[in-house]
Amino acid sequence: MSALAFAYRPTLYEQLADLPEGLTGEILAGQLHTMPRPTGPHGRAAVRLDRTIGRGYDDGDDGPGGWWILVGPEIHFIRDQEVAVPDLAGWRRERMPRIPEGHRFEVAPDWICEILSPATASKDRQIKLPLYAQYGVAHVWLVDPAQHTLEVYALLDGAWQLRLQAGGEEAVQAPPFVELTLELASLWV
């Protein structure tokens, strides 16, 4: 009997966990995708959205509350196999009463926001949107800081329906956060 040497090959999730600082990884449709830290306009839009939506929906200040709003959570649609890291995500507290102790979120969000960049826009649209529909995310926002646009989608009968397209300096009330008036100009500063 001959001894064959097998080289250990780390799993995709082990590869994701071993990424160098400054890179974020996702496992989408069986492939590891990496991206660098966000640009200034991308980061600014994420912070403004978190502050605005989080204040009314997570904190309940000047809004209905009842949500968890998080920046960059690691969502495991299938534990360690189908892993997305959206820019922002939100869960209704009746669906997820507590935030997980660890870094794995295994309850699909009710809302996801992806902030587009030239490097991620095609992945966000072509890979992540179908994935989010497959796992029942009810609402997705696509924010483009370079184009100053917001697209709001709702999942109806397993397919995305564009519910709102706005841009520039418009003030909008976008599902699922219709009690909030979002001043889009604040995202582009």
Secondary structure, 3 states (H helix, E strand, C coil): CCCCCCCCCCCHHHHHHCCCCCEEEEEECCEEEEEECCCHHHHHHHHHHHHHHHHHHHCCCCCCCCEEEEECCEEEEECCCEEECCCEEEEECCCCCCCCCCCEECCCCCEEEEECCCCCHHHHHHHHHHHHHHCCCCEEEEEECCCCEEEEEEEECCEEEEEEEEECCCEECCCCCCCCCEEHHHHCC
